[in-house]
C-alpha cells in the first residue's frame, strides 16, 4: 500500500482508535503511543487482511490486541501463597 493510503487511513481512523486505546490505558501519552504501534502493526501485516470483515474492524482488533499486550506486560508477577522457591544452590543456572 502507498504512503498516501496510510496517511488517509490515519486521518480517518486515528481518533476512533485513540479512543479504543484510551479505554484500556487512561493515559493520553501512552494511549497515543499504543495507537501508533497498532498502525505500524497494521501496515506491516496488511497482507493478513482478507476483506471478509470491515477494514475498520480489522484495525480495531489490532488496536485492542496491542492494548491488551501492553497491559499484560505491565502486570506484576504474582506467586501463589505457600509456593516454595528453590534455594540459590538449587537453581538451574550455574555461574
PyMOL CGO cylinders between C-alpha atoms (Angstrom):
from pymol import cmd
from pymol.cgo import CYLINDER

trace = [
    CYLINDER, 0.00, 0.00, 0.00, 1.12, 3.53, -0.67, 0.3, 1, 1, 1, 1, 1, 1,
    CYLINDER, 1.12, 3.53, -0.67, 2.06, 6.17, 1.85, 0.3, 1, 1, 1, 1, 1, 1,
    CYLINDER, 2.06, 6.17, 1.85, -0.91, 8.22, 0.67, 0.3, 1, 1, 1, 1, 1, 1,
    CYLINDER, -0.91, 8.22, 0.67, -3.26, 5.34, 1.57, 0.3, 1, 1, 1, 1, 1, 1,
    CYLINDER, -3.26, 5.34, 1.57, -1.83, 5.09, 5.08, 0.3, 1, 1, 1, 1, 1, 1,
    CYLINDER, -1.83, 5.09, 5.08, -1.90, 8.86, 5.60, 0.3, 1, 1, 1, 1, 1, 1,
    CYLINDER, -1.90, 8.86, 5.60, -5.60, 8.95, 4.69, 0.3, 1, 1, 1, 1, 1, 1,
    CYLINDER, -5.60, 8.95, 4.69, -6.28, 5.88, 6.81, 0.3, 1, 1, 1, 1, 1, 1,
    CYLINDER, -6.28, 5.88, 6.81, -4.54, 7.51, 9.77, 0.3, 1, 1, 1, 1, 1, 1,
    CYLINDER, -4.54, 7.51, 9.77, -6.51, 10.73, 9.34, 0.3, 1, 1, 1, 1, 1, 1,
    CYLINDER, -6.51, 10.73, 9.34, -9.79, 8.85, 9.11, 0.3, 1, 1, 1, 1, 1, 1,
    CYLINDER, -9.79, 8.85, 9.11, -9.39, 6.24, 11.85, 0.3, 1, 1, 1, 1, 1, 1,
    CYLINDER, -9.39, 6.24, 11.85, -6.90, 7.65, 14.37, 0.3, 1, 1, 1, 1, 1, 1,
    CYLINDER, -6.90, 7.65, 14.37, -9.50, 9.49, 16.51, 0.3, 1, 1, 1, 1, 1, 1,
    CYLINDER, -9.50, 9.49, 16.51, -11.58, 6.31, 16.90, 0.3, 1, 1, 1, 1, 1, 1,
    CYLINDER, -11.58, 6.31, 16.90, -8.59, 4.09, 17.51, 0.3, 1, 1, 1, 1, 1, 1,
    CYLINDER, -8.59, 4.09, 17.51, -7.17, 6.54, 20.04, 0.3, 1, 1, 1, 1, 1, 1,
    CYLINDER, -7.17, 6.54, 20.04, -10.50, 6.24, 21.86, 0.3, 1, 1, 1, 1, 1, 1,
    CYLINDER, -10.50, 6.24, 21.86, -10.13, 2.46, 21.88, 0.3, 1, 1, 1, 1, 1, 1,
    CYLINDER, -10.13, 2.46, 21.88, -6.63, 2.73, 23.34, 0.3, 1, 1, 1, 1, 1, 1,
    CYLINDER, -6.63, 2.73, 23.34, -7.73, 5.30, 25.88, 0.3, 1, 1, 1, 1, 1, 1,
    CYLINDER, -7.73, 5.30, 25.88, -10.41, 2.94, 27.21, 0.3, 1, 1, 1, 1, 1, 1,
    CYLINDER, -10.41, 2.94, 27.21, -7.70, 0.43, 28.07, 0.3, 1, 1, 1, 1, 1, 1,
    CYLINDER, -7.70, 0.43, 28.07, -4.93, 2.87, 29.00, 0.3, 1, 1, 1, 1, 1, 1,
    CYLINDER, -4.93, 2.87, 29.00, -6.35, 6.06, 30.55, 0.3, 1, 1, 1, 1, 1, 1,
    CYLINDER, -6.35, 6.06, 30.55, -3.11, 7.95, 29.99, 0.3, 1, 1, 1, 1, 1, 1,
    CYLINDER, -3.11, 7.95, 29.99, -3.18, 10.11, 26.86, 0.3, 1, 1, 1, 1, 1, 1,
    CYLINDER, -3.18, 10.11, 26.86, 0.52, 9.78, 26.01, 0.3, 1, 1, 1, 1, 1, 1,
    CYLINDER, 0.52, 9.78, 26.01, 0.57, 6.00, 26.46, 0.3, 1, 1, 1, 1, 1, 1,
    CYLINDER, 0.57, 6.00, 26.46, -2.68, 5.66, 24.50, 0.3, 1, 1, 1, 1, 1, 1,
    CYLINDER, -2.68, 5.66, 24.50, -1.20, 7.67, 21.62, 0.3, 1, 1, 1, 1, 1, 1,
    CYLINDER, -1.20, 7.67, 21.62, 1.93, 5.51, 21.64, 0.3, 1, 1, 1, 1, 1, 1,
    CYLINDER, 1.93, 5.51, 21.64, -0.19, 2.36, 21.53, 0.3, 1, 1, 1, 1, 1, 1,
    CYLINDER, -0.19, 2.36, 21.53, -2.29, 3.74, 18.69, 0.3, 1, 1, 1, 1, 1, 1,
    CYLINDER, -2.29, 3.74, 18.69, 0.86, 4.44, 16.69, 0.3, 1, 1, 1, 1, 1, 1,
    CYLINDER, 0.86, 4.44, 16.69, 2.15, 0.96, 17.46, 0.3, 1, 1, 1, 1, 1, 1,
    CYLINDER, 2.15, 0.96, 17.46, -1.16, -0.50, 16.25, 0.3, 1, 1, 1, 1, 1, 1,
    CYLINDER, -1.16, -0.50, 16.25, -0.93, 1.45, 13.00, 0.3, 1, 1, 1, 1, 1, 1,
    CYLINDER, -0.93, 1.45, 13.00, 2.62, 0.19, 12.44, 0.3, 1, 1, 1, 1, 1, 1,
    CYLINDER, 2.62, 0.19, 12.44, 1.42, -3.36, 13.04, 0.3, 1, 1, 1, 1, 1, 1,
    CYLINDER, 1.42, -3.36, 13.04, -1.41, -2.84, 10.56, 0.3, 1, 1, 1, 1, 1, 1,
    CYLINDER, -1.41, -2.84, 10.56, 1.00, -1.51, 7.96, 0.3, 1, 1, 1, 1, 1, 1,
    CYLINDER, 1.00, -1.51, 7.96, 3.35, -4.45, 8.43, 0.3, 1, 1, 1, 1, 1, 1,
    CYLINDER, 3.35, -4.45, 8.43, 0.55, -7.03, 8.49, 0.3, 1, 1, 1, 1, 1, 1,
    CYLINDER, 0.55, -7.03, 8.49, -1.69, -5.63, 5.77, 0.3, 1, 1, 1, 1, 1, 1,
    CYLINDER, -1.69, -5.63, 5.77, -1.27, -8.84, 3.80, 0.3, 1, 1, 1, 1, 1, 1,
    CYLINDER, -1.27, -8.84, 3.80, -3.30, -10.65, 6.51, 0.3, 1, 1, 1, 1, 1, 1,
    CYLINDER, -3.30, -10.65, 6.51, -6.40, -8.53, 5.85, 0.3, 1, 1, 1, 1, 1, 1,
    CYLINDER, -6.40, -8.53, 5.85, -8.68, -10.87, 3.93, 0.3, 1, 1, 1, 1, 1, 1,
    CYLINDER, -8.68, -10.87, 3.93, -11.54, -8.47, 3.27, 0.3, 1, 1, 1, 1, 1, 1,
    CYLINDER, -11.54, -8.47, 3.27, -14.07, -10.81, 4.89, 0.3, 1, 1, 1, 1, 1, 1,
    CYLINDER, -14.07, -10.81, 4.89, -14.88, -8.22, 7.54, 0.3, 1, 1, 1, 1, 1, 1,
    CYLINDER, -14.88, -8.22, 7.54, -14.64, -4.46, 7.58, 0.3, 1, 1, 1, 1, 1, 1,
    CYLINDER, -14.64, -4.46, 7.58, -11.29, -2.74, 7.36, 0.3, 1, 1, 1, 1, 1, 1,
    CYLINDER, -11.29, -2.74, 7.36, -12.17, -0.65, 10.42, 0.3, 1, 1, 1, 1, 1, 1,
    CYLINDER, -12.17, -0.65, 10.42, -12.97, -3.82, 12.37, 0.3, 1, 1, 1, 1, 1, 1,
    CYLINDER, -12.97, -3.82, 12.37, -9.60, -5.26, 11.41, 0.3, 1, 1, 1, 1, 1, 1,
    CYLINDER, -9.60, -5.26, 11.41, -7.85, -2.08, 12.59, 0.3, 1, 1, 1, 1, 1, 1,
    CYLINDER, -7.85, -2.08, 12.59, -9.85, -2.12, 15.84, 0.3, 1, 1, 1, 1, 1, 1,
    CYLINDER, -9.85, -2.12, 15.84, -8.88, -5.73, 16.54, 0.3, 1, 1, 1, 1, 1, 1,
    CYLINDER, -8.88, -5.73, 16.54, -5.20, -4.93, 16.02, 0.3, 1, 1, 1, 1, 1, 1,
    CYLINDER, -5.20, -4.93, 16.02, -5.57, -1.92, 18.32, 0.3, 1, 1, 1, 1, 1, 1,
    CYLINDER, -5.57, -1.92, 18.32, -7.33, -3.89, 21.06, 0.3, 1, 1, 1, 1, 1, 1,
    CYLINDER, -7.33, -3.89, 21.06, -4.72, -6.65, 20.87, 0.3, 1, 1, 1, 1, 1, 1,
    CYLINDER, -4.72, -6.65, 20.87, -1.92, -4.08, 21.07, 0.3, 1, 1, 1, 1, 1, 1,
    CYLINDER, -1.92, -4.08, 21.07, -3.50, -2.53, 24.18, 0.3, 1, 1, 1, 1, 1, 1,
    CYLINDER, -3.50, -2.53, 24.18, -4.04, -5.92, 25.83, 0.3, 1, 1, 1, 1, 1, 1,
    CYLINDER, -4.04, -5.92, 25.83, -0.43, -6.96, 25.17, 0.3, 1, 1, 1, 1, 1, 1,
    CYLINDER, -0.43, -6.96, 25.17, 0.71, -3.70, 26.73, 0.3, 1, 1, 1, 1, 1, 1,
    CYLINDER, 0.71, -3.70, 26.73, -1.41, -4.34, 29.84, 0.3, 1, 1, 1, 1, 1, 1,
    CYLINDER, -1.41, -4.34, 29.84, -0.08, -7.90, 30.17, 0.3, 1, 1, 1, 1, 1, 1,
    CYLINDER, -0.08, -7.90, 30.17, 3.49, -6.64, 30.09, 0.3, 1, 1, 1, 1, 1, 1,
    CYLINDER, 3.49, -6.64, 30.09, 2.75, -4.16, 32.87, 0.3, 1, 1, 1, 1, 1, 1,
    CYLINDER, 2.75, -4.16, 32.87, 1.15, -6.69, 35.23, 0.3, 1, 1, 1, 1, 1, 1,
    CYLINDER, 1.15, -6.69, 35.23, 3.29, -7.68, 38.18, 0.3, 1, 1, 1, 1, 1, 1,
    CYLINDER, 3.29, -7.68, 38.18, 4.12, -11.35, 38.63, 0.3, 1, 1, 1, 1, 1, 1,
    CYLINDER, 4.12, -11.35, 38.63, 2.02, -12.82, 41.44, 0.3, 1, 1, 1, 1, 1, 1,
    CYLINDER, 2.02, -12.82, 41.44, 3.01, -16.02, 43.17, 0.3, 1, 1, 1, 1, 1, 1,
    CYLINDER, 3.01, -16.02, 43.17, 0.56, -18.34, 44.89, 0.3, 1, 1, 1, 1, 1, 1,
    CYLINDER, 0.56, -18.34, 44.89, 0.55, -18.38, 48.68, 0.3, 1, 1, 1, 1, 1, 1,
    CYLINDER, 0.55, -18.38, 48.68, 2.62, -21.20, 50.10, 0.3, 1, 1, 1, 1, 1, 1,
    CYLINDER, 2.62, -21.20, 50.10, 4.61, -21.62, 46.94, 0.3, 1, 1, 1, 1, 1, 1,
    CYLINDER, 4.61, -21.62, 46.94, 8.11, -22.93, 47.59, 0.3, 1, 1, 1, 1, 1, 1,
    CYLINDER, 8.11, -22.93, 47.59, 11.00, -21.18, 45.96, 0.3, 1, 1, 1, 1, 1, 1,
    CYLINDER, 11.00, -21.18, 45.96, 14.26, -23.01, 45.28, 0.3, 1, 1, 1, 1, 1, 1,
    CYLINDER, 14.26, -23.01, 45.28, 17.33, -22.16, 47.31, 0.3, 1, 1, 1, 1, 1, 1,
    CYLINDER, 17.33, -22.16, 47.31, 20.14, -20.47, 45.45, 0.3, 1, 1, 1, 1, 1, 1,
    CYLINDER, 20.14, -20.47, 45.45, 22.10, -23.72, 45.39, 0.3, 1, 1, 1, 1, 1, 1,
    CYLINDER, 22.10, -23.72, 45.39, 19.17, -25.46, 43.66, 0.3, 1, 1, 1, 1, 1, 1,
    CYLINDER, 19.17, -25.46, 43.66, 18.78, -23.02, 40.80, 0.3, 1, 1, 1, 1, 1, 1,
    CYLINDER, 18.78, -23.02, 40.80, 19.25, -24.30, 37.30, 0.3, 1, 1, 1, 1, 1, 1,
    CYLINDER, 19.25, -24.30, 37.30, 21.81, -21.67, 36.41, 0.3, 1, 1, 1, 1, 1, 1,
    CYLINDER, 21.81, -21.67, 36.41, 25.39, -22.13, 37.38, 0.3, 1, 1, 1, 1, 1, 1,
    CYLINDER, 25.39, -22.13, 37.38, 27.98, -19.40, 37.37, 0.3, 1, 1, 1, 1, 1, 1,
]
cmd.load_cgo(trace, "trace")
